[in-house]
Every structure is written in structure tokens, then in C-alpha cells.
Amino acid sequence: SGLSQMKFVYDCEDDLDRIDEVCNKFKLFNVYLMPKGITLESQLELSRLASDWVLRKAKGERCYIIMPRLHIMMWGNQRGK
């Protein structure tokens, strides 16, 4: 058996490759990917990176869900929001 769901924060394509290795090792199926960026621009750039990576590398073995940091997109990197 093993875990069926996990969230990972990533900052680059190498992170995504390592996440995929962990997912294979632990047989994770529902995998949430959250970009580390602290600006709207970096959130969008990292979300596009993950989307392109999923389309190129994912073999249908699991469900990757790109989950932005909504509070960063709405209020920027402000504490308490």
C-alpha cells in the first residue's frame, strides 16, 4: 500500500525530477505541486514550468495537480495575509 496523496514545493525542473523519483519509490498517485515563487510572475513562470514538465515527462502513472500559492497571487509576499 503506501501513501496515496502528497504535496511538494518545487523551484526548478530538477526538483520536479526528484519529486517524480520519490513518487515512484513510494507509489504516490495524487501529487500536488506547489511553486515556491513569492511573486505573481514567479508563480506563473513556475506553474508553466510544471505544466510543461507534466506534459513531457508524466506517463499517466499518477495525477499531478499544480496548486499555486493563491495568497501570493492575491496579496504578494505580505505577512499575515
N, C-alpha and C positions, 0 to 999 in steps of 0.2 A: 504494500500500500504506500504510504508516504503522504506528503503534503499535496494538496490539490490547488492551492492558491497562494500567491506571494507577490509583494510589491518590491520593486528595485528602483533605486535612483541612479541615473546614469548621466555622464558628462561628455562621452565621446563614443565612437564606434567600438573601440577596444573594450569599453565597459559592456556594451551590448553583446559582444562575442563572449566575454566571461560570464555574463548572465545566462546566455544560452547554454554554456557548458554546465553551469550549476543546475539549470532546469533539466538538462539531460540526465545528470547524475542522480537527482532526487525525483525524477519523473513528475515534474510540476506541469500542470496543464493550463490553468488560468493564471496568466502572468501580467501584472500591471507594471508598466514602465513609466516612471515619472522623471522628467527632465530636471536637472539641478539648477538651471539658469535662474538668475534673480532679476531679470528684466523681461518685459514683454517680448522684445526682439530675440533674446536668447531662448526664451520658452518656445517661440515659434520656430526658430532655427533648429533647436534640438528635437522638437516634435517632428519636423520634416526629416531630420536625420534618421530618427527611429522608424518613421513610416517607410522611408526608402529601404532601410535595413530589413524590416519585416518582409517587404515585398521581394527583396533579393534573396534573403537567407532562410526565412522560415519555411519549413517543409510541411506545414499543416499538422505538425506533431503537437502543437499547443496553440492556445488562443492568447495572442499578445494584445493588450489593451493599453493604448497610450493615454495617460491620465495627466493633464497639465496641472500645474500648481495654480489653481484658479485665483487664490488670494493675491499671488504675484501679478497675474494678468489684470486683476481689477484695481489693486492699490499700489502696485510696485513693491519694493522691498521694505515696507514700513512695519515696524514692530507693533504688535497689538492689534493688527487687522487680520 
